[in-house]
Amino acid sequence: MNYIGSKYSLLDFLTTTIADVTGITQGNDLVFADLFAGTGVVGQTYRSLGFHVIADDIQYYSYVLNRHLLGNTAADADPALLEHLNALPPAHGFVYENYCPAASGRMYFTDENGGRCDAIRLELNRLLAAGEITENTYYFYLAALINSIDKVANTASVYGAYLKHFKRSALQPLRLEPLPVVDGPVGEVYNRDISELITDIHGEILYLDPPYNSRQYNSNYHVLETIARYDDPQLTGVTGLRAGNDGRSLFCSRRQVERVFDALIRDADFHFIFLSYNNEGLMTPETIRNIMSRYGEYRLFTRDDYKRFQADTADNRNIAADTTVEYLHCLVR
Ligand SMILES: C[S@@+](CC[C@H](N)C(=O)[O-])C[C@H]1O[C@@H](n2cnc3c(N)ncnc32)[C@H](O)[C@@H]1O
């Protein structure tokens, strides 16, 4: 999934640096926490390395994706159900009524794809309520729906607005494609504010990947949130944002971010803490260094646009100002 801040392309850099710093390459059921989990690519990588992964995200669609990637095994797949869901006729549910042109004028999905999304979503709820599928299987195909509907969304990339004409990929018929099943220990997944969860968990390695800037995920991915929750929200404005603004993050607030970040590091009961942040974020590298240094031994690793990977040296500070640098801040307690 094309997701703001996804670490898909940085996985090598992350896993190599984390292994170098910790000396741990195989999980052996040690706890690895991925608490701003997003698409789940980092947690899924560590599950496959044998770690017991704890994932958390404030957005419910992310919970759904991670619940599948960390909670499911091959035994939870049901190929006959997949075929059944893909063959359902379209229904006129919340997605058709609110995100498609015929009923609402909004053009996030074609009428056909919106109706097919509703049919699958309603059937999953019905099957779970009737006890005809397990919770694991429910999340298996709900995660598949989140991922598959995103592929036919008529947006530039996020759901802050829809395009005025249907682009080619949005005209393709929605087809439910299962996400991979990840080998490794079954993990734990939460849908809580990290600032509350952090005092309830502990372990060996904590990986933190907060938002860098003031772009809130709840407004950029509101359509996926509603498809995941299917909770009939009141919508507002031309773009149909969820009313009430649930899921806003203090890590996107210039005024609040230093305070909540400091409290998070203070409260984190983990031996190794890693923080991804780039050089265009709300907190400067110096601010992060100052905060993390209060709580243990601090180190910094960077990878610049040219995909070089190196430890923090004097040379590193000569990087041209217009390149984006990914920082991995490390703390050893
Ligand atoms: C940079 S993205 C993470 C990307 C992820 N590492 C990936 O590779 O897909 C930041 C994530 O933090 C989540 N988030 C923001 N504030 C949060 C909070 N207070 N508690 C939990 N999650 C939060 C957002 O919903 C978003 O999914």
PDBQT file of the ligand as one rigid body, heavy atoms in Angstrom, charges set to zero:
ROOT
HETATM    1  C1  LIG A 401       4.914   7.318   9.613  1.00  0.00    +0.000 C 
HETATM    2  S1  LIG A 401       3.433   6.388   9.836  1.00  0.00    +0.000 S 
HETATM    3  C2  LIG A 401       4.028   4.769  10.182  1.00  0.00    +0.000 C 
HETATM    4  C3  LIG A 401       4.392   4.032   8.946  1.00  0.00    +0.000 C 
HETATM    5  C4  LIG A 401       4.737   2.582   9.177  1.00  0.00    +0.000 C 
HETATM    6  N1  LIG A 401       5.988   2.432   9.879  1.00  0.00    +0.000 N 
HETATM    7  C5  LIG A 401       4.791   1.865   7.833  1.00  0.00    +0.000 C 
HETATM    8  O1  LIG A 401       5.899   1.491   7.394  1.00  0.00    +0.000 OA
HETATM    9  O2  LIG A 401       3.744   1.690   7.209  1.00  0.00    +0.000 OA
HETATM   10  C6  LIG A 401       2.843   6.955  11.408  1.00  0.00    +0.000 C 
HETATM   11  C7  LIG A 401       1.668   6.176  11.992  1.00  0.00    +0.000 C 
HETATM   12  O3  LIG A 401       1.469   6.615  13.341  1.00  0.00    +0.000 OA
HETATM   13  C8  LIG A 401       0.098   6.543  13.643  1.00  0.00    +0.000 C 
HETATM   14  N2  LIG A 401      -0.118   7.405  14.838  1.00  0.00    +0.000 N 
HETATM   15  C9  LIG A 401      -0.084   8.747  14.917  1.00  0.00    +0.000 A 
HETATM   16  N3  LIG A 401      -0.259   9.158  16.185  1.00  0.00    +0.000 NA
HETATM   17  C10 LIG A 401      -0.425   8.043  16.947  1.00  0.00    +0.000 A 
HETATM   18  C11 LIG A 401      -0.640   7.832  18.327  1.00  0.00    +0.000 A 
HETATM   19  N4  LIG A 401      -0.748   8.863  19.183  1.00  0.00    +0.000 N 
HETATM   20  N5  LIG A 401      -0.732   6.559  18.779  1.00  0.00    +0.000 NA
HETATM   21  C12 LIG A 401      -0.647   5.503  17.907  1.00  0.00    +0.000 A 
HETATM   22  N6  LIG A 401      -0.444   5.662  16.576  1.00  0.00    +0.000 NA
HETATM   23  C13 LIG A 401      -0.329   6.916  16.095  1.00  0.00    +0.000 A 
HETATM   24  C14 LIG A 401      -0.580   7.018  12.364  1.00  0.00    +0.000 C 
HETATM   25  O4  LIG A 401      -1.918   6.583  12.297  1.00  0.00    +0.000 OA
HETATM   26  C15 LIG A 401       0.328   6.394  11.292  1.00  0.00    +0.000 C 
HETATM   27  O5  LIG A 401      -0.183   5.149  10.847  1.00  0.00    +0.000 OA
ENDROOT
TORSDOF 0
